[in-house]
Amino acid sequence: MQSIISLALGVVLITAMTLHAEDSTSPAFSDPKPQKYHLTKRASEIDSRTQEYPKIGFVFKDAKGKVIDLQHAVVDTRVAPQGKLVIWLMDYNAALLDRVASYGMHGIQVSYANKWFGTLDKTTLNDGITLGQIRLEAATGEDHSPIVNISKPDGMMERAYQFVKFLTKEHPQGRWEQFITADGKGLRWDKVIVAGSSHGSTTAARFAKHQKVDRVVMLCGPRDQLDQWQALPSATPANRFFGFSHVLDGGWTGKHYCRSWEMLGLNEFGPLVDVDKVAAPYGNSRRLITEADVKKDANRAHGMVQPGGSAIKDAQGKFIHEPVWRYLFNHPVEKTGASVAKDPGCQVPMK
């Protein structure tokens, strides 16, 4: 009897392990016409609970009638799927999401409150806590800040979930259902990569401190380096944060990024690495920089770390930082560089 029980328990254990292994993979595409898909849908059309917040620039249309709440999704069913969903937290960047799709990842850009930084009184934002509170409320739709009042249907989390739920129904070829929890009530954040540039990279990092995700990709950011949240315990392990910046970007020359990266603990996973001098995998570091020629233009330096018009091309017309973008989204998180000491010039006292 004991051996039978042991055998039964063994079968249960093996079955559970098998199910867990299957759950961690991505279902194969079954598309009669494999292709790259670009899908769009307005957040206000997906969820009738959404509303506008004019005081912080969170609206459905701008003053000229241009639609603001249009959301984008990209997936390429010709590429073997990785089972990862990239959520881009800035304006739609076709070049970036096309690359995400080429890696075998699903990508979405969602409408959420990311204009508030330009509408609120900046003199009230640098007290060490306010910026992080607003970012977290914009991301979660939960009450974290007394300054804004964003409801759950309008937080990034819920809008991303509603968008993926819509895609699951309307685009079965994309196998979007894998990113919905078993109970159907939210996203599987363990399969999500949050990414952004500048303001978006900062919110991505703030959200990942609060909610465990698969990875964080921070382009030209994050900032908020004086805010306490960057040194708080993190739901997402620090080795899953990846940053890339140009050294002439105002956020770098002002030491915002280097301080933020150290407050996030990224020096524990390798030194600063100049990607124009060291080839991939860049010593497995999480802190990548470039000195590529931007004609001393700080604005171009800020934007050139993401694919697009500001990015630099070689003589053949190809972006010189293709290997960097692939690394940021694909490098195994368990492979890290050696810990190095913090730079005294980048440290700031906590409030």
Secondary structure, 3 states (H helix, E strand, C coil): CHHHHHHHHHHHHHHHHHHHHHHCCCCCCCCCCCCEEEEEEEHHHHCCCCCCEHHHCECCECCCCCECCEEEEEEECCCCCCCCEEEECCCCCHHHHHHHHHCCCEEEECCCCCCHHHCCCHHHCCCCCHHHHHHHHHHHCCCCCCCCCCCHHHCHHHHHHHHHHHHHHHCHHHCHHHHECCCCCCECHHHEEEEEECHHHHHHHHHHHHCCCCEEEEECCCCCCCCHHHHCCCCCCHHHEEEEEECCCHHHHCCHHHHHHHHCCHHHHCCCEECCCCCCCHHHCCEEEECCCCCCCHHHHHHCCCCCCCCCECCCCCECCHHHHHHHHHCCCCCCCCCCCCCHHHCCCCC
